[in-house]
Amino acid sequence: MDQVIQVSGAILILSAFMLAQMGRISVESLPYLYLNAAGAGTLAVDAFRNEQWGFVLLEGVWFLVTLWSLTRAWRAKTPHTSD
């Protein structure tokens, strides 16, 4: 089962990368960021469960940076009201 989880997470990240390289999506687009967040989050949790600390660091940071980018993208899309 671990292999299915790992391959699924990797496919999500690699799909985002491939689509960006083919010019289908922007690296700043929500689909790209969602794919990266889902893949990195999946791999980080799996690595943590298996005590693979190097991969926890790699995927955890990847996930957190993607969340930061998602937050920026959401804020840019949200209309701001002035009081």
C-alpha positions in Angstrom: 0.0 0.0 0.0 2.9 2.4 0.7 4.1 2.0 -2.9 0.6 3.0 -4.2 0.6 6.1 -2.0 4.2 7.1 -3.0 3.6 6.6 -6.7 0.3 8.6 -6.5 2.1 11.5 -4.8 4.9 11.4 -7.3 2.4 11.3 -10.2 0.7 14.4 -8.9 4.0 16.4 -8.7 5.3 15.1 -12.0 1.9 15.8 -13.7 2.2 19.5 -12.6 5.8 19.7 -13.8 5.0 18.0 -17.2 2.0 20.3 -17.8 4.1 23.4 -17.0 6.9 22.3 -19.2 4.5 21.7 -22.1 3.1 25.2 -21.6 -0.4 23.9 -20.6 -0.4 25.6 -17.2 1.5 28.3 -15.5 3.7 27.5 -12.4 1.6 30.3 -10.7 -1.7 28.8 -11.6 -4.0 27.2 -9.0 -4.1 23.8 -10.8 -0.3 23.6 -10.7 -0.2 24.6 -7.1 -3.0 22.2 -6.1 -1.2 19.3 -7.8 2.1 20.1 -6.1 0.5 20.6 -2.7 -1.4 17.3 -2.9 1.6 15.4 -4.1 4.1 16.9 -1.7 1.7 16.6 1.2 1.0 12.9 0.4 4.7 12.1 0.1 5.6 14.1 3.3 3.0 12.2 5.4 4.1 8.9 4.0 7.7 9.7 4.6 6.9 10.7 8.2 5.0 7.5 8.8 8.1 5.5 7.6 10.6 7.7 9.5 12.4 8.8 6.3 13.6 12.1 7.7 15.4 13.3 4.6 12.2 12.9 2.5 10.1 14.4 5.3 12.3 17.5 5.1 12.3 17.6 1.3 8.5 17.0 0.8 7.6 19.0 3.9 9.3 22.1 2.7 8.0 21.6 -0.8 4.5 21.4 0.7 4.9 24.5 2.9 6.3 26.6 0.0 3.4 25.5 -2.2 0.9 26.4 0.6 2.6 29.8 0.8 2.2 30.2 -3.0 -1.4 29.1 -2.8 -2.2 31.6 -0.1 -0.7 34.4 -2.3 -2.7 33.2 -5.3 -6.0 33.0 -3.3 -5.4 36.5 -2.0 -4.7 37.8 -5.5 -8.0 36.3 -6.7 -10.1 37.6 -3.8 -11.6 41.0 -4.3 -10.5 43.4 -1.6 -13.0 45.8 -0.1 -12.0 49.1 1.4 -13.7 50.4 4.4 
